[in-house]
Amino acid sequence: MSATSNPISAAFAATRSWMLGIRDFDAIEVHPCRVVSFADGVELVETCEPEDAHFWSVYGHYVTGGVDCFEDFPTEAEADAFAARLRGTYPHLAGGVTS
């Protein structure tokens, strides 16, 4: 059976990498972000003050420290709604740092 006709392989291919390791995270953070420059065709992004935001990012906070960006949203409301859905779906993410 080829990878394209295998439903399990297809499901893994469609699943975001952070979802496969959701237990590695202990909280969700929402931050305003802006693009500060480009390098080799890749945007370089940093967190910023809300009034300077180009978009809002939802991060997973690793149990061991540090963060991983899950998704970007054009508005704070959309980012907060996504973060709330994650916290509702994965109760272990409801504690700790939130923004």
Secondary structure by P-SEA (a helix, b strand, c coil): ccccccaaaaaaaaccccccccccccbbbbbbbbbccccccbbbbbbcccccccbbbbbbbbccbbbbbccccccaaaaaaaaaaaaaacccccccccc
